[in-house]
């Protein structure tokens, strides 16, 4: 599977770039949700 991923990236750099952007966006959304959860917990527990 790892070889297939590398092959796909080499075959279509634009698709690999989109995949990286999508992964970064997902990561940013998860971090934002985590921070929002922490803020809610902090406010409720005050």
C-alpha positions, 0 to 999 in steps of 0.5 A: 500500500505504501508503494502504491501511495508513492507511485500515485504521488509520482504519477500525479503531483497535483493530486498529491498536493491536493491530498496534502492540502486536504490532510492539513485542512483536516488536521487544522479542523481537528485542532480547532475542535479540540481547542473549542472543547477545551475552552468550553470545559474551562468556561463551564468549570469556572 
